[in-house]
Amino acid sequence: MFNLRMIGLAQEQGFPLEAAEVSPGGATPRPRGDTRVLWDSLLLDGLANYPADRIGVRHGLLVHYVPFLNPLLDAEHRKAETRRFDRAAQRAEFFIATGRSVRQLLERRYAGKPVFLSEPGVDAAFLAARRVSREPAENRPPGIVTVANCLPAKGLIELLEILSELRHYDWTWHLAGDERIDPGYTQRFRSRIADLGLQIRITLHGVLDTPELARLLAAMDIFAFASRFEAYGMALAEAAAVGLPVVTTDVGEASRIVRHGETGLVAPAADRRGFRENLERLLSDRELRRRYRARLWLDRPRSWQDAFADFRNAFELVAPGP
């Protein structure tokens, strides 16, 4: 999403940014010698192995994700991912981070190299959904929504277990996200729903386009996010933009996006009890949800134009025009 937005806005504003693809076989593009190449952090090996004989090409690394920070990795895999990231980072002359905590890590780890910040924005569809959202009817069960792909690091089975413990509340849970990335985990998740007898209270929407997702968020009462690891937390920003009170783990930039006790509730990522208590607090207190929603409606969400302004500024500082 971030990359597509930056490319689209660059085209709209006449900024010389072009997309290049790495072939399935790993072949890399051959830009002219005065080109700045920004590598996505999903292509660490491509940057690490880029031919050193291509004189004049300057490399940067766009860091959405730092794989060795994933708390679910065992020690051996963490070491391997750390070496892999360091090899790519050594080839980079500058970094663009999409979250403040990631920027701080890069500044500490690779001191002396410029690190710029360009945090994501939210689509206008979420602002439009905010304008048409309404307080839910009192006779409707609270609607809980989560936006996350079906992956272990997203904490979906853990959230499901917590909701099972709170089944004495008349909630419904809606989940939007890709179920195809890790079929094994998806099967375990679906099986656990059945084991707990919660099928009629849970709706799995799969992947939704942006307008559909915005409408779903606007119709809900609580955004629940039990992720173990995020670089930023775009789903949190989108929920906040709609005006949806949030219960979240403290991952990525959650504690900045969600003001604890003002627009939502934040618990440490390892604090299952704290997360459960926060979720129960919002489930049981309609007036608290109303206050959080009212405060969120006063906020000005960050736009993709804001993100592109930071992105463009980074390029202009490392690659001044003629």
Residue pairs with C-beta under 8 A, 6 or more apart in sequence:
1 120
1 234
2 62
2 64
2 98
2 120
2 307
3 19
3 40
3 62
5 120
5 121
5 304
5 307
5 308
6 17
6 307
6 308
6 311
7 17
7 18
7 19
9 15
9 304
9 305
9 308
10 16
10 17
10 308
10 312
11 17
13 308
13 312
15 312
15 315
17 315
20 29
20 31
20 37
21 29
22 28
22 29
22 43
22 46
26 45
26 46
26 49
28 46
28 50
28 51
29 37
30 54
31 37
31 54
31 57
32 56
33 54
33 55
33 56
33 57
34 56
35 56
35 57
35 58
36 57
36 58
36 59
36 60
36 315
36 318
36 319
37 57
37 58
37 59
37 60
38 59
38 60
38 61
38 62
38 96
38 315
39 46
39 47
39 59
39 60
39 61
39 62
39 88
39 92
40 62
40 64
41 61
41 62
41 63
41 64
41 65
41 66
41 85
41 88
42 64
42 65
44 67
44 84
44 85
44 87
44 88
45 84
45 88
47 59
47 61
47 88
47 91
47 92
48 84
48 87
48 88
48 90
48 91
50 57
50 59
50 91
58 93
58 318
58 319
59 91
59 92
59 93
60 92
60 93
60 94
60 95
60 96
60 318
61 88
61 89
61 92
61 94
61 95
61 96
62 95
62 96
62 98
63 95
63 96
63 97
63 98
63 102
63 106
63 231
64 98
64 231
64 232
65 231
66 85
66 102
66 105
66 231
67 73
67 81
67 84
67 85
68 78
68 81
68 82
68 85
69 105
69 229
70 78
70 81
70 153
70 228
70 229
71 153
71 228
71 229
71 269
72 152
72 153
72 228
72 229
73 81
89 95
89 106
89 109
89 110
92 110
92 113
93 113
93 114
93 318
94 113
94 114
94 115
94 116
94 314
94 318
95 103
95 106
95 110
95 113
95 114
95 115
95 116
96 115
96 116
96 117
96 118
96 311
96 314
97 103
97 106
97 115
97 116
97 117
97 118
98 117
98 118
98 119
98 120
98 231
98 232
99 117
99 119
99 230
99 231
99 232
99 233
99 252
99 253
100 117
100 119
100 253
100 256
101 231
101 252
101 253
102 231
102 232
103 115
103 116
103 117
106 113
106 115
107 115
114 317
114 318
116 310
116 313
116 314
116 317
117 310
118 307
118 308
118 310
118 311
118 314
119 232
119 253
119 302
119 307
119 310
120 232
120 234
120 237
120 302
120 304
120 307
121 237
121 301
121 302
121 303
121 304
121 305
121 306
121 307
122 234
122 237
122 238
122 241
122 301
122 302
122 303
122 304
123 210
123 214
123 238
123 304
124 303
125 210
125 211
125 213
125 214
126 210
126 214
126 217
126 238
126 241
126 242
126 301
127 241
127 301
128 214
129 214
129 215
129 217
129 218
129 242
130 218
130 241
130 242
130 243
130 297
132 218
133 218
133 219
133 242
133 243
135 290
135 293
136 142
136 143
136 221
138 286
141 170
141 171
141 172
142 169
142 170
142 171
142 172
142 221
142 222
142 283
142 286
142 289
143 171
143 172
143 174
143 219
143 220
143 221
143 222
144 163
144 171
144 172
144 173
144 174
144 220
144 221
144 222
144 223
144 224
144 279
144 283
145 173
145 174
145 175
145 176
145 216
145 217
145 220
145 222
145 223
145 224
145 239
145 244
146 156
146 159
146 173
146 174
146 175
146 176
146 177
146 223
146 224
146 225
146 226
147 175
147 176
147 177
147 213
147 217
147 223
147 225
147 235
147 238
147 239
148 154
148 156
148 175
148 177
148 225
148 227
148 235
149 177
149 178
149 179
149 181
150 156
150 177
150 178
150 179
150 181
150 182
150 185
150 186
150 189
151 181
151 182
151 185
152 182
152 185
152 228
153 227
153 228
153 229
154 177
154 226
154 227
154 228
155 226
155 227
155 228
155 249
156 175
156 189
156 226
157 188
157 189
157 192
158 226
158 272
159 224
159 226
160 189
160 192
160 193
160 196
160 198
160 202
161 192
161 196
162 226
162 272
162 275
162 276
162 279
163 171
163 173
163 198
163 279
164 196
164 198
165 276
166 276
166 279
166 280
166 283
167 198
167 201
169 280
169 283
169 284
171 201
171 283
172 201
172 202
172 203
173 198
173 201
173 202
173 203
173 224
174 202
174 203
174 205
174 216
174 220
175 202
175 203
175 204
175 205
176 205
176 206
176 207
176 208
176 213
176 216
177 206
177 207
178 206
178 207
179 186
179 204
179 206
180 186
190 204
193 199
193 202
205 216
208 216
213 238
214 238
214 242
217 223
217 238
217 239
217 242
217 244
218 242
218 243
218 244
220 244
221 244
221 245
221 289
222 244
222 245
222 246
222 247
222 279
222 282
222 283
222 289
223 235
223 236
223 239
223 244
223 245
223 246
223 247
223 248
223 264
224 246
224 247
224 248
224 279
225 233
225 235
225 236
225 239
225 246
225 247
225 248
225 249
225 254
226 248
226 249
226 275
227 233
227 248
227 249
227 251
227 252
227 269
228 249
228 251
228 269
229 251
229 269
230 251
230 252
230 253
230 254
231 252
232 252
232 253
233 248
233 251
233 252
233 253
233 254
233 257
236 246
236 248
236 252
236 253
236 254
236 257
236 258
237 257
237 301
237 302
239 246
240 246
240 257
240 258
240 263
240 264
240 296
240 299
240 301
241 301
243 293
243 296
243 297
244 293
244 296
245 263
245 264
245 282
245 288
245 289
245 292
245 293
245 296
246 257
246 258
246 263
246 264
246 265
247 264
247 265
247 267
247 275
247 278
247 279
247 282
248 254
248 258
248 264
248 265
248 266
248 267
249 266
249 267
249 268
249 269
249 271
249 275
250 266
250 267
250 268
250 269
251 269
254 266
255 266
258 264
258 265
258 266
259 295
260 266
262 292
262 295
263 292
263 295
263 296
263 299
264 292
265 278
265 279
265 281
265 282
266 278
267 274
267 275
267 277
267 278
268 274
281 288
282 288
282 289
282 292
